[in-house]
Amino acid sequence: MRGMRHPLTGALYELEAPGRVRVSTDTKRGVFDADGRWVSGDRLPVCPNLAGWIARGPSEPTELSQHRRFRNIAQPRTIEEIA
């Protein structure tokens, strides 16, 4: 089962079903969606980033020119365009 402990809170995040994450502490347990919104069980503070990472699983890497961080950066010109 895919899961991980949160490094600061110690809560255990485990894949419950596709798109659902079970978050467990010593005394509470709740189910949340991939965005960290409560679905059922106990309500407790949830890290939406870790919930999404566990719920969505690995993804295909994007090409750097299509990555959201690099969309507005001018692409380097080729040697033929420079000369």
Residue frames relative to the residue before (quaternion, step in Angstrom):
aa qw qx qy qz dx dy dz
M 1.0000 0.0000 0.0000 0.0000 0.00 0.00 0.00
R 0.4192 -0.7012 0.5187 0.2522 3.56 -0.95 0.92
G 0.2727 0.7588 -0.5565 0.2004 3.56 -0.81 0.99
M 0.0493 -0.7898 0.6114 0.0026 3.53 -1.31 0.35
R 0.4015 -0.6807 0.5541 0.2615 3.56 -1.16 0.61
H 0.4692 -0.6471 0.5204 0.3005 3.54 -1.05 0.82
P 0.4785 -0.7204 0.4156 0.2818 3.63 -0.71 0.99
L 0.7340 0.4084 -0.2478 0.4827 3.63 1.08 -0.53
T 0.7716 0.3543 -0.1960 0.4906 3.60 0.85 -0.92
G 0.3898 -0.7291 0.4752 0.3011 3.59 1.13 -0.56
A 0.4349 0.6916 -0.4680 0.3370 3.61 1.26 0.06
L 0.3673 -0.7241 0.5460 0.2066 3.56 -1.09 0.80
Y 0.1415 -0.7706 0.6198 0.0443 3.58 -0.78 1.11
E 0.0500 0.8049 -0.5861 0.0781 3.59 -0.65 1.15
L 0.5183 -0.6175 0.4906 0.3307 3.55 -1.15 0.64
E 0.2375 -0.7797 0.5703 0.1024 3.58 -0.68 1.16
A 0.7306 -0.1622 0.1791 0.6387 3.56 0.90 -1.07
P 0.6830 -0.4479 0.3223 0.4785 3.62 -1.14 0.17
G 0.8316 0.1520 -0.1491 0.5129 3.56 -0.70 1.12
R 0.6980 0.4095 -0.2630 0.5253 3.62 1.27 0.09
V 0.1356 -0.7874 0.6004 0.0342 3.55 -1.04 0.90
R 0.2367 -0.7347 0.6164 0.1559 3.58 -0.97 0.87
V 0.1215 -0.7816 0.6110 0.0319 3.55 -0.79 1.10
S 0.0292 -0.8213 0.5681 -0.0437 3.56 -0.69 1.13
T 0.1068 -0.7299 0.6703 0.0804 3.51 -1.16 0.81
D 0.7487 -0.3640 0.2681 0.4848 3.59 -1.22 -0.23
T 0.8180 0.2559 -0.0998 0.5053 3.60 0.98 -0.79
K 0.7788 0.3021 -0.1546 0.5275 3.63 1.14 -0.42
R 0.0445 -0.7730 0.6323 0.0241 3.53 -1.30 0.51
G 0.0780 0.7991 -0.5903 0.0833 3.56 -0.85 0.98
V 0.3306 -0.7105 0.5844 0.2107 3.53 -1.29 0.37
F 0.0659 -0.8002 0.5951 -0.0343 3.55 -0.94 1.03
D 0.4860 -0.6432 0.4931 0.3270 3.57 -1.21 0.42
A 0.7460 -0.4293 0.2801 0.4251 3.56 -1.32 0.03
D 0.6834 0.4531 -0.2875 0.4950 3.60 1.24 -0.31
G 0.5806 -0.6139 0.3586 0.3968 3.58 1.29 0.12
R 0.4751 0.6578 -0.4550 0.3668 3.60 1.22 0.30
W 0.5460 -0.6500 0.4355 0.2997 3.55 -1.01 0.93
V 0.1600 -0.7777 0.6029 0.0788 3.58 -1.03 0.87
S 0.7746 -0.2041 0.1630 0.5759 3.59 0.81 -0.99
G 0.6860 0.4746 -0.3575 0.4199 3.55 -1.32 0.20
D 0.7628 -0.3264 0.2701 0.4885 3.53 -1.23 -0.52
R 0.3658 -0.6868 0.5778 0.2463 3.54 -1.17 0.64
L 0.1445 0.7731 -0.6056 0.1213 3.55 -0.78 1.03
P 0.6208 -0.5467 0.3842 0.4099 3.59 -1.17 0.42
V 0.0773 -0.8082 0.5836 -0.0151 3.53 -0.86 1.03
C 0.3886 -0.6856 0.5649 0.2445 3.56 -1.09 0.75
P 0.3451 -0.7698 0.4893 0.2212 3.65 -0.38 1.13
N 0.6102 0.5574 -0.3608 0.4321 3.60 1.08 -0.59
L 0.6932 0.4498 -0.2789 0.4893 3.60 0.87 -0.91
A 0.6127 0.5438 -0.3493 0.4548 3.60 1.03 -0.74
G 0.6785 0.4849 -0.2878 0.4709 3.58 0.92 -0.88
W 0.6395 0.5345 -0.3236 0.4479 3.55 1.00 -0.81
I 0.6835 0.4588 -0.2810 0.4932 3.58 0.97 -0.84
A 0.7032 0.4911 -0.2799 0.4312 3.62 0.82 -0.97
R 0.7497 0.4057 -0.2289 0.4701 3.58 0.88 -0.88
G 0.3352 -0.7699 0.4845 0.2452 3.56 1.13 -0.51
P 0.7362 -0.4010 0.2814 0.4670 3.55 -1.26 -0.13
S 0.1589 -0.7755 0.6037 0.0945 3.55 -1.15 0.61
E 0.6042 -0.5527 0.4317 0.3784 3.51 -1.27 0.43
P 0.4655 -0.6665 0.4872 0.3188 3.61 -0.87 0.80
T 0.3671 -0.7241 0.5388 0.2252 3.55 -1.06 0.76
E 0.5760 -0.5517 0.4659 0.3831 3.53 -1.25 0.44
L 0.5770 -0.6324 0.3811 0.3493 3.61 -0.87 0.86
S 0.6401 0.5254 -0.3440 0.4426 3.60 0.99 -0.68
Q 0.7099 0.4206 -0.2515 0.5059 3.61 1.21 -0.42
H 0.4922 0.6737 -0.4281 0.3473 3.59 1.25 -0.20
R 0.5815 -0.6365 0.3815 0.3335 3.61 -0.94 0.90
R 0.6575 0.5233 -0.3252 0.4336 3.61 1.04 -0.60
F 0.7762 0.3572 -0.1675 0.4919 3.58 1.13 -0.58
R 0.3647 0.7680 -0.4713 0.2347 3.63 1.22 0.18
N 0.7686 0.3855 -0.2026 0.4686 3.61 0.91 -0.82
I 0.5226 0.6202 -0.4209 0.4063 3.58 1.24 0.17
A 0.4855 -0.6633 0.4851 0.2983 3.56 -0.90 0.91
Q 0.4341 -0.6985 0.5101 0.2520 3.52 -0.96 0.92
P 0.5265 -0.6321 0.4508 0.3464 3.62 -0.99 0.72
R 0.4290 -0.7028 0.5056 0.2575 3.53 -1.01 0.79
T 0.5137 -0.6276 0.4784 0.3367 3.55 -1.18 0.47
I 0.6691 -0.5020 0.3677 0.4063 3.56 -1.27 0.36
E 0.6261 0.5421 -0.3431 0.4431 3.60 1.01 -0.73
E 0.6682 0.4948 -0.3097 0.4612 3.63 1.00 -0.76
I 0.6460 0.5270 -0.3134 0.4547 3.58 1.10 -0.73
A 0.7134 0.4871 -0.2624 0.4300 3.58 0.91 -0.94
